[in-house]
Amino acid sequence: ARVPPYFARLQPRTLPSGATLLRDDFNGYVETFEACLDLLKDHERGRSVLIVSQITGMQTREENRLRYIAERAAET
């Protein structure tokens, strides 16, 4: 709990509006995407916005990858 997150790996950033951005843009591996969704699912909040640009490490066609992302995000 006392160790800061690795730069750009599930790194919380507070915006001027007071909202918290959970930054995870170092590399788009599917494992960190899963960890991010688990964190969002367990976190109490009023509203969340998920922005996904690319996920790597999935050996599947893009159509299936996008479907997977959408389904997992909807569960969160």
N, C-alpha and C positions, 0 to 999 in steps of 0.2 A: 504493500500500500504506500510505502514511502518512496519507492523508486519511480521516477517520472517515466512516462511512456517513451518508447523509441520514437525519434522524429518521424512524423507522418504515418505512424502505425497506431491506429485507434487513439489518436492524440486529441484530447478535448481542447477546443479553442472557444473562448467567450467572445461573442460579437458585440459591437457597440449597443445593439438593441437589448442585450441581456440574454439572447438565445445562445445555446451551446451548439457548436459545430463539432461533430466527431470526425476528425480528419483521418482518412486512411488512403492516402494516395501515393505511398512509396512504391508499391507494386500491387497489382490487382489480382493477387492469388485468391482462389476460391476459399481457402481456409480462413483467411482474414475476413472475407465477405461473410462467411458463416458466423465467425466470432462477433462481428459487428451486428448482425441481425439478432443473435442471441442476447447481446447487450441491450439493444433497443427493445426487445420483447420483454425483458425483465425490468426495464426502467419505467418508473411511473412518470407520465408526462401528459400534457394536454394535447399536443399535436407533434407529429414527427414528419419530416420530409427526408426521403431517401433519394440520393442522386448517385447513379451508377454509370460509369463511362465504359469500363472494360473489365472483364474478369478473365484471368489466365489460369492455366493449370487444369482445364477441363478438356478432356479428349472427346469432344462431341461437336456436331455441326452447330453453326451459329443459331439456327432456328431453335434447336433443343436447348441451347445455353440460355437464350433469351427467355424461353418458356420457364426454365428452371428458376431464373432470377425473379421473374414476375410472380411465380407461385410462392417462392420463399418470402418475398417481400410482402405479399398479401397475408401470409400467416402472421407476420409481425405487426 
